[in-house]
Amino acid sequence: MKEPRKRRGAKKPIDRCREFRRLHESGCFVMPNAWDLGGALLLAKLGFPAIATTSSGFAWSRGRPDNRMTLQETLRHHRMIARAVGLPVNADFEGGFAIPPEAVGANAAAAAATGVAGLSIEDSTGDPSAPLHEFGLAVERIRASRRAIDAGGTGALLTARSEGFIVGRPDLAETIRRLTAYAEAGADCLYAPGLRATADIAAVVQAVAPKPVNVLVGSDFTTLADLAALGVRRISVGGALARVAWAGFLAAAREIAEKGTFKSLAGAVPFEAINSSFDSD
């Protein structure tokens, strides 16, 4: 598939990296997650200062479960979105598509070279019996990613994720131990998806300060103002927007399949409202 050409007036990748870093210096911003090019372009038009990808949303759009896309498919996906969207793009890079630190580092450098302004590396294993990488290995994976990104000269921002709260190991002390170690290993931003309690979020923010913290908001449990008051710098929504889209799709499709009626279609966005959003610039 031919990749879309760069948008007129789009900043160079190095400039988007600088802008992305600047966004993390103060205040709190929302970075919504897009799973395809059309959604990324529409989010950019809504005025968000940066956007992210979502591994789950991307996989579902290809008819696969999360974490089943290949490295090359993921790199092409990020290259396409980064090239077309004039905003900083943060890549959901899962676990780095490898286990050994040097291999993770090489893949992280390849991701940074796609033109994204940042990328995240997880410490989950995919094994329910041992869902997190051993502590020392997990730290070395972040350290190797830092070295490789720096050697590439892209300036991409590295986010380190500790997945305990979403893989059955909701241990705040261990999460903080890992995040502080990842910060010392060179991560620019720290992220523990699944945190919801105000006290837990505040504890993480304090533990890794002055480095910024990303909080995942996948449901209606908080607000931008509340998280900003806790010192959170960045908010993402993961696959939540994709799930909202799938909810509307499935509700309408089930109505048609089960009832033979089409009432749900009345709530659709008008054709011209969508069609006119995709100009030829």
C-alpha positions as a Markdown table, in Angstrom:
| # | Residue | x | y | z |
|---|---|---|---|---|
| 1 | Met | 0.0 | 0.0 | 0.0 |
| 2 | Lys | 1.3 | 3.4 | -0.9 |
| 3 | Glu | 1.9 | 5.5 | 2.1 |
| 4 | Pro | 0.3 | 8.9 | 2.3 |
| 5 | Arg | 2.4 | 11.9 | 1.6 |
| 6 | Lys | 3.3 | 14.4 | 4.3 |
| 7 | Arg | 0.8 | 17.0 | 5.2 |
| 8 | Arg | 1.5 | 20.5 | 4.0 |
| 9 | Gly | 3.4 | 22.4 | 6.7 |
| 10 | Ala | 4.1 | 19.3 | 8.7 |
| 11 | Lys | 7.1 | 19.7 | 11.1 |
| 12 | Lys | 10.2 | 17.6 | 10.6 |
| 13 | Pro | 10.5 | 14.5 | 12.9 |
| 14 | Ile | 13.2 | 16.1 | 15.0 |
| 15 | Asp | 11.0 | 19.2 | 15.5 |
| 16 | Arg | 8.1 | 17.0 | 16.6 |
| 17 | Cys | 10.4 | 15.3 | 19.1 |
| 18 | Arg | 11.4 | 18.6 | 20.6 |
| 19 | Glu | 7.7 | 19.7 | 20.7 |
| 20 | Phe | 6.7 | 16.4 | 22.4 |
| 21 | Arg | 9.4 | 16.8 | 25.0 |
| 22 | Arg | 8.2 | 20.4 | 25.7 |
| 23 | Leu | 4.7 | 19.2 | 26.3 |
| 24 | His | 6.0 | 17.0 | 29.2 |
| 25 | Glu | 7.7 | 19.9 | 30.9 |
| 26 | Ser | 4.7 | 21.5 | 32.6 |
| 27 | Gly | 0.9 | 21.2 | 32.8 |
| 28 | Cys | -1.1 | 18.2 | 31.8 |
| 29 | Phe | -2.2 | 17.2 | 28.3 |
| 30 | Val | -4.4 | 14.5 | 26.8 |
| 31 | Met | -2.9 | 12.3 | 24.1 |
| 32 | Pro | -5.7 | 10.2 | 22.6 |
| 33 | Asn | -4.9 | 6.9 | 20.9 |
| 34 | Ala | -5.8 | 6.3 | 17.2 |
| 35 | Trp | -5.8 | 2.9 | 15.6 |
| 36 | Asp | -5.8 | 3.9 | 11.9 |
| 37 | Leu | -4.8 | 6.8 | 9.7 |
| 38 | Gly | -8.3 | 8.3 | 9.3 |
| 39 | Gly | -8.8 | 8.4 | 13.1 |
| 40 | Ala | -5.4 | 9.9 | 13.6 |
| 41 | Leu | -6.1 | 12.7 | 11.1 |
| 42 | Leu | -9.4 | 13.5 | 12.7 |
| 43 | Leu | -7.9 | 13.6 | 16.2 |
| 44 | Ala | -5.3 | 16.0 | 15.0 |
| 45 | Lys | -8.0 | 18.3 | 13.6 |
| 46 | Leu | -9.8 | 18.3 | 17.0 |
| 47 | Gly | -6.8 | 20.3 | 18.5 |
| 48 | Phe | -5.0 | 17.7 | 20.6 |
| 49 | Pro | -1.3 | 18.6 | 20.9 |
| 50 | Ala | -0.2 | 15.0 | 20.3 |
| 51 | Ile | -1.6 | 11.6 | 19.6 |
| 52 | Ala | -0.6 | 8.0 | 20.3 |
| 53 | Thr | -1.2 | 4.7 | 18.7 |
| 54 | Thr | -2.8 | 1.7 | 20.3 |
| 55 | Ser | -1.6 | -1.9 | 19.8 |
| 56 | Ser | -5.0 | -3.3 | 20.7 |
| 57 | Gly | -6.9 | -1.0 | 18.4 |
| 58 | Phe | -4.5 | -1.7 | 15.5 |
| 59 | Ala | -4.7 | -5.4 | 16.0 |
| 60 | Trp | -8.5 | -5.4 | 16.2 |
| 61 | Ser | -8.6 | -3.4 | 12.9 |
| 62 | Arg | -6.7 | -6.3 | 11.3 |
| 63 | Gly | -8.9 | -9.0 | 12.8 |
| 64 | Arg | -6.3 | -10.1 | 15.4 |
| 65 | Pro | -6.1 | -10.1 | 19.2 |
| 66 | Asp | -3.8 | -7.6 | 20.9 |
| 67 | Asn | 0.0 | -8.3 | 20.7 |
| 68 | Arg | -0.4 | -10.4 | 17.5 |
| 69 | Met | 1.0 | -7.9 | 15.0 |
| 70 | Thr | 4.5 | -8.4 | 13.7 |
| 71 | Leu | 7.4 | -6.0 | 14.2 |
| 72 | Gln | 7.4 | -5.1 | 10.5 |
| 73 | Glu | 3.7 | -4.5 | 10.4 |
| 74 | Thr | 3.9 | -2.3 | 13.4 |
| 75 | Leu | 6.8 | -0.3 | 12.0 |
| 76 | Arg | 4.9 | 0.3 | 8.8 |
| 77 | His | 1.8 | 1.4 | 10.7 |
| 78 | His | 3.8 | 3.9 | 12.8 |
| 79 | Arg | 5.7 | 5.2 | 9.7 |
| 80 | Met | 2.4 | 5.8 | 7.9 |
| 81 | Ile | 0.8 | 7.7 | 10.8 |
| 82 | Ala | 3.9 | 9.7 | 11.7 |
| 83 | Arg | 4.4 | 10.7 | 8.1 |
| 84 | Ala | 0.8 | 11.8 | 7.6 |
| 85 | Val | 0.0 | 13.6 | 10.9 |
| 86 | Gly | 1.7 | 16.9 | 11.6 |
| 87 | Leu | 1.6 | 16.3 | 15.4 |
| 88 | Pro | 4.0 | 14.4 | 17.6 |
| 89 | Val | 3.0 | 10.7 | 17.6 |
| 90 | Asn | 3.8 | 8.4 | 20.5 |
| 91 | Ala | 4.1 | 4.7 | 19.4 |
| 92 | Asp | 2.6 | 2.0 | 21.5 |
| 93 | Phe | 5.5 | -0.4 | 20.9 |
| 94 | Glu | 4.3 | -3.2 | 23.2 |
| 95 | Gly | 7.2 | -5.1 | 24.7 |
| 96 | Gly | 9.7 | -4.1 | 22.1 |
| 97 | Phe | 9.0 | -7.3 | 20.0 |
| 98 | Ala | 11.9 | -9.1 | 21.7 |
| 99 | Ile | 13.1 | -10.2 | 25.1 |
| 100 | Pro | 16.9 | -9.7 | 25.2 |
| 101 | Pro | 17.8 | -6.1 | 26.0 |
| 102 | Glu | 20.0 | -5.5 | 22.9 |
| 103 | Ala | 17.3 | -6.8 | 20.6 |
| 104 | Val | 14.7 | -4.6 | 22.3 |
| 105 | Gly | 17.1 | -1.7 | 21.9 |
| 106 | Ala | 17.6 | -2.4 | 18.2 |
| 107 | Asn | 13.8 | -2.5 | 17.6 |
| 108 | Ala | 13.3 | 0.6 | 19.7 |
| 109 | Ala | 15.8 | 2.5 | 17.4 |
| 110 | Ala | 13.9 | 1.2 | 14.4 |
| 111 | Ala | 10.6 | 2.5 | 15.8 |
| 112 | Ala | 12.2 | 5.9 | 16.5 |
| 113 | Ala | 13.4 | 6.0 | 12.9 |
| 114 | Thr | 9.8 | 5.8 | 11.6 |
| 115 | Gly | 9.3 | 9.5 | 12.5 |
| 116 | Val | 7.4 | 9.0 | 15.8 |
| 117 | Ala | 8.2 | 11.5 | 18.5 |
| 118 | Gly | 8.2 | 8.9 | 21.3 |
| 119 | Leu | 7.6 | 5.2 | 22.0 |
| 120 | Ser | 6.7 | 3.0 | 25.0 |
| 121 | Ile | 8.2 | -0.3 | 26.2 |
| 122 | Glu | 6.3 | -2.6 | 28.5 |
| 123 | Asp | 7.6 | -5.1 | 31.1 |
| 124 | Ser | 4.9 | -7.7 | 30.6 |
| 125 | Thr | 5.8 | -11.2 | 29.3 |
| 126 | Gly | 2.4 | -12.5 | 28.1 |
| 127 | Asp | 2.8 | -15.5 | 30.4 |
| 128 | Pro | 0.0 | -15.6 | 33.0 |
| 129 | Ser | 2.2 | -17.6 | 35.4 |
| 130 | Ala | 5.0 | -15.0 | 35.3 |
| 131 | Pro | 3.4 | -11.9 | 33.8 |
| 132 | Leu | 6.3 | -9.5 | 34.4 |
| 133 | His | 9.9 | -9.7 | 33.3 |
| 134 | Glu | 12.4 | -10.3 | 36.1 |
| 135 | Phe | 13.3 | -7.0 | 37.6 |
| 136 | Gly | 17.0 | -6.9 | 36.4 |
| 137 | Leu | 16.1 | -7.9 | 32.9 |
| 138 | Ala | 13.2 | -5.4 | 32.8 |
| 139 | Val | 15.6 | -2.6 | 33.8 |
| 140 | Glu | 18.2 | -3.6 | 31.2 |
| 141 | Arg | 15.6 | -3.6 | 28.5 |
| 142 | Ile | 14.9 | 0.1 | 29.2 |
| 143 | Arg | 18.6 | 0.9 | 29.5 |
| 144 | Ala | 19.3 | -0.7 | 26.1 |
| 145 | Ser | 16.4 | 1.1 | 24.5 |
| 146 | Arg | 17.8 | 4.4 | 25.9 |
| 147 | Arg | 21.2 | 3.7 | 24.5 |
| 148 | Ala | 19.9 | 2.7 | 21.1 |
| 149 | Ile | 17.5 | 5.7 | 20.7 |
| 150 | Asp | 20.3 | 8.1 | 21.7 |
| 151 | Ala | 22.7 | 6.5 | 19.2 |
| 152 | Gly | 20.1 | 7.0 | 16.5 |
| 153 | Gly | 20.0 | 10.7 | 17.2 |
| 154 | Thr | 16.2 | 11.0 | 16.7 |
| 155 | Gly | 15.5 | 12.6 | 20.0 |
| 156 | Ala | 12.5 | 10.4 | 20.5 |
| 157 | Leu | 11.0 | 10.3 | 24.0 |
| 158 | Leu | 11.2 | 7.0 | 25.8 |
| 159 | Thr | 8.3 | 5.9 | 28.0 |
| 160 | Ala | 8.7 | 2.9 | 30.3 |
| 161 | Arg | 5.6 | 1.0 | 31.3 |
| 162 | Ser | 5.1 | -1.3 | 34.3 |
| 163 | Glu | 2.1 | -3.5 | 33.7 |
| 164 | Gly | 1.5 | -5.1 | 37.1 |
| 165 | Phe | -1.9 | -3.6 | 37.6 |
| 166 | Ile | -3.3 | -4.9 | 34.3 |
| 167 | Val | -1.7 | -8.4 | 34.4 |
| 168 | Gly | -2.8 | -9.6 | 37.8 |
| 169 | Arg | 0.1 | -8.2 | 39.9 |
| 170 | Pro | -1.4 | -5.0 | 41.4 |
| 171 | Asp | 1.4 | -4.3 | 43.8 |
| 172 | Leu | 2.0 | -0.6 | 44.3 |
| 173 | Ala | 5.3 | -0.9 | 46.0 |
| 174 | Glu | 6.7 | -3.2 | 43.2 |
| 175 | Thr | 5.3 | -0.9 | 40.6 |
| 176 | Ile | 7.1 | 2.1 | 42.1 |
| 177 | Arg | 10.3 | 0.1 | 42.5 |
| 178 | Arg | 10.2 | -0.7 | 38.8 |
| 179 | Leu | 9.2 | 2.8 | 37.6 |
| 180 | Thr | 11.9 | 4.5 | 39.7 |
| 181 | Ala | 14.5 | 2.0 | 38.3 |
| 182 | Tyr | 13.3 | 2.6 | 34.8 |
| 183 | Ala | 13.6 | 6.3 | 35.3 |
| 184 | Glu | 17.2 | 5.8 | 36.5 |
| 185 | Ala | 17.9 | 3.6 | 33.5 |
| 186 | Gly | 16.9 | 6.5 | 31.1 |
| 187 | Ala | 13.2 | 6.5 | 30.7 |
| 188 | Asp | 11.8 | 10.0 | 30.0 |
| 189 | Cys | 8.3 | 9.3 | 31.1 |
| 190 | Leu | 6.8 | 6.7 | 33.4 |
| 191 | Tyr | 3.6 | 4.8 | 33.0 |
| 192 | Ala | 1.7 | 2.2 | 35.1 |
| 193 | Pro | -1.6 | 1.4 | 33.2 |
| 194 | Gly | -4.4 | 0.3 | 35.5 |
| 195 | Leu | -3.8 | 2.8 | 38.3 |
| 196 | Arg | -7.1 | 4.3 | 39.3 |
| 197 | Ala | -6.9 | 5.2 | 43.0 |
| 198 | Thr | -6.0 | 8.9 | 43.7 |
| 199 | Ala | -3.5 | 7.9 | 46.4 |
| 200 | Asp | -1.8 | 5.4 | 44.1 |
| 201 | Ile | -1.4 | 7.9 | 41.3 |
| 202 | Ala | -0.1 | 10.5 | 43.6 |
| 203 | Ala | 2.4 | 8.1 | 45.1 |
| 204 | Val | 3.8 | 7.3 | 41.6 |
| 205 | Val | 4.0 | 10.9 | 40.6 |
| 206 | Gln | 5.9 | 11.7 | 43.8 |
| 207 | Ala | 8.2 | 8.7 | 43.5 |
| 208 | Val | 9.5 | 9.4 | 40.0 |
| 209 | Ala | 9.5 | 13.2 | 40.2 |
| 210 | Pro | 10.6 | 15.3 | 38.4 |
| 211 | Lys | 10.1 | 12.9 | 35.5 |
| 212 | Pro | 6.6 | 13.0 | 34.0 |
| 213 | Val | 3.9 | 10.4 | 34.6 |
| 214 | Asn | 1.3 | 9.1 | 32.1 |
| 215 | Val | -2.0 | 7.9 | 33.4 |
| 216 | Leu | -4.3 | 5.6 | 31.4 |
| 217 | Val | -8.0 | 6.6 | 31.4 |
| 218 | Gly | -10.1 | 3.9 | 29.9 |
| 219 | Ser | -13.4 | 4.7 | 31.7 |
| 220 | Asp | -15.1 | 7.5 | 33.5 |
| 221 | Phe | -13.2 | 7.4 | 36.8 |
| 222 | Thr | -11.4 | 10.8 | 36.7 |
| 223 | Thr | -11.1 | 14.1 | 34.9 |
| 224 | Leu | -8.3 | 16.0 | 33.3 |
| 225 | Ala | -8.5 | 18.6 | 36.0 |
| 226 | Asp | -8.2 | 16.0 | 38.8 |
| 227 | Leu | -5.2 | 14.3 | 37.3 |
| 228 | Ala | -3.5 | 17.7 | 36.6 |
| 229 | Ala | -4.0 | 18.5 | 40.3 |
| 230 | Leu | -2.1 | 15.4 | 41.2 |
| 231 | Gly | 0.9 | 16.4 | 39.1 |
| 232 | Val | 0.2 | 14.0 | 36.2 |
| 233 | Arg | 1.7 | 15.4 | 33.0 |
| 234 | Arg | 0.1 | 13.1 | 30.3 |
| 235 | Ile | -3.1 | 11.2 | 29.8 |
| 236 | Ser | -3.8 | 8.5 | 27.3 |
| 237 | Val | -6.8 | 6.4 | 26.6 |
| 238 | Gly | -5.3 | 3.2 | 25.2 |
| 239 | Gly | -7.8 | 1.2 | 23.2 |
| 240 | Ala | -10.8 | 2.9 | 24.8 |
| 241 | Leu | -11.7 | 5.0 | 21.7 |
| 242 | Ala | -11.4 | 1.9 | 19.6 |
| 243 | Arg | -13.8 | 0.1 | 22.0 |
| 244 | Val | -16.2 | 3.0 | 21.8 |
| 245 | Ala | -16.2 | 2.7 | 18.0 |
| 246 | Trp | -16.7 | -1.1 | 18.1 |
| 247 | Ala | -19.5 | -0.6 | 20.6 |
| 248 | Gly | -21.5 | 1.5 | 18.1 |
| 249 | Phe | -20.6 | -0.8 | 15.2 |
| 250 | Leu | -21.7 | -3.9 | 17.1 |
| 251 | Ala | -24.9 | -2.4 | 18.5 |
| 252 | Ala | -26.1 | -1.3 | 15.0 |
| 253 | Ala | -25.0 | -4.6 | 13.4 |
| 254 | Arg | -26.8 | -6.7 | 16.1 |
| 255 | Glu | -29.9 | -4.7 | 15.7 |
| 256 | Ile | -29.9 | -5.4 | 11.9 |
| 257 | Ala | -29.1 | -9.1 | 12.4 |
| 258 | Glu | -31.4 | -9.8 | 15.3 |
| 259 | Lys | -34.4 | -7.5 | 14.6 |
| 260 | Gly | -34.2 | -6.6 | 11.0 |
| 261 | Thr | -34.5 | -2.9 | 11.9 |
| 262 | Phe | -32.1 | 0.0 | 11.2 |
| 263 | Lys | -32.9 | 2.5 | 14.0 |
| 264 | Ser | -29.2 | 2.7 | 15.1 |
| 265 | Leu | -28.1 | 4.0 | 11.8 |
| 266 | Ala | -30.1 | 7.2 | 12.5 |
| 267 | Gly | -27.3 | 8.3 | 14.9 |
| 268 | Ala | -24.6 | 8.0 | 12.4 |
| 269 | Val | -22.3 | 10.9 | 11.6 |
| 270 | Pro | -23.5 | 12.4 | 8.3 |
| 271 | Phe | -21.6 | 11.3 | 5.2 |
| 272 | Glu | -20.4 | 14.8 | 4.2 |
| 273 | Ala | -19.2 | 15.6 | 7.8 |
| 274 | Ile | -16.7 | 12.7 | 7.5 |
| 275 | Asn | -16.0 | 12.9 | 3.8 |
| 276 | Ser | -15.1 | 16.6 | 3.9 |
| 277 | Ser | -12.7 | 16.0 | 6.8 |
| 278 | Phe | -10.2 | 14.2 | 4.6 |
| 279 | Asp | -8.8 | 16.9 | 2.3 |
| 280 | Ser | -6.0 | 16.4 | -0.3 |
| 281 | Asp | -3.4 | 18.5 | 1.5 |
